[in-house]
Amino acid sequence: MSAREYQFALDCLSDDLIKFHDDWNWVATDIHCRACGGRQPLADAGVPFRHTVEDCPNQRDFVRYPWEELRRALDHLPALIRHTPRGGA
């Protein structure tokens, strides 16, 4: 991985984590909706998120799986760890 590819992957990871954090709060083994306070435990990761209010701004026109969103955000992390320049980024 070149230095340019490394920086691009790092930027993508940072952007994805910021987007995740805008909507969700990860607390121990639960993910909480920042808008309505609904929560989903890790054990329900494969179940669509259920918001606590019908008009929650984080409820979109599609079903959301916040644990999957977090997993996708972290997809580049293993490569970044393997290719982190010695002595830091």
C-alpha positions in Angstrom: 0.0 0.0 0.0 1.5 3.3 -1.1 1.5 6.3 1.2 -1.2 7.9 -1.0 -3.4 4.7 -0.8 -2.8 4.6 3.0 -3.9 8.2 3.4 -7.0 7.7 1.2 -8.0 4.6 3.2 -7.4 6.5 6.5 -9.5 9.4 5.2 -12.4 7.1 4.1 -12.3 5.4 7.5 -12.4 8.7 9.3 -15.3 10.0 7.1 -17.3 6.8 7.6 -16.8 6.8 11.4 -17.9 10.5 11.6 -21.0 9.7 9.5 -21.8 6.7 11.8 -21.3 8.9 14.9 -23.6 11.5 13.6 -26.5 9.0 13.8 -25.5 6.5 16.4 -23.8 6.2 19.8 -22.0 3.0 20.5 -22.1 2.2 24.3 -20.5 -1.1 25.4 -22.6 -3.8 23.6 -25.5 -1.5 22.5 -25.9 1.0 19.7 -28.2 3.9 20.5 -29.9 6.3 18.1 -28.8 9.8 18.8 -32.1 11.3 17.7 -34.7 9.1 19.5 -32.7 7.2 22.1 -33.7 3.8 20.7 -31.1 1.1 21.3 -30.1 -2.2 19.8 -27.9 -4.8 21.6 -25.2 -6.7 19.8 -27.3 -9.8 20.0 -29.9 -8.2 17.7 -27.3 -7.0 15.1 -29.0 -8.9 12.3 -32.4 -7.4 13.0 -33.5 -4.0 11.6 -33.2 -1.1 14.0 -36.4 -0.1 15.7 -36.6 3.6 16.5 -38.6 4.6 19.6 -40.6 7.4 17.8 -42.3 7.1 14.4 -40.9 10.3 13.0 -37.3 9.9 14.1 -35.0 11.8 11.8 -32.6 8.8 11.6 -35.4 6.7 10.3 -35.0 6.7 6.5 -36.9 5.3 3.6 -34.9 2.1 4.0 -34.3 -0.3 6.9 -31.2 0.4 8.9 -28.8 -2.0 10.4 -26.4 0.1 12.5 -24.1 -2.8 13.4 -23.6 -3.5 9.7 -23.0 0.2 9.1 -20.3 0.1 11.8 -18.7 -3.0 10.3 -18.6 -1.4 6.8 -17.0 1.7 8.3 -14.3 -0.4 9.8 -13.6 -2.5 6.7 -10.4 -0.7 5.9 -9.0 -1.0 9.4 -7.1 -4.3 9.0 -5.2 -3.1 6.0 -4.4 0.2 7.8 -3.1 -1.7 10.8 -0.9 -3.9 8.6 0.4 -0.9 6.6 0.8 1.7 9.3 4.2 3.3 8.9 6.6 2.5 11.7 6.7 5.3 14.2 3.1 6.4 13.5 1.1 7.8 10.6 
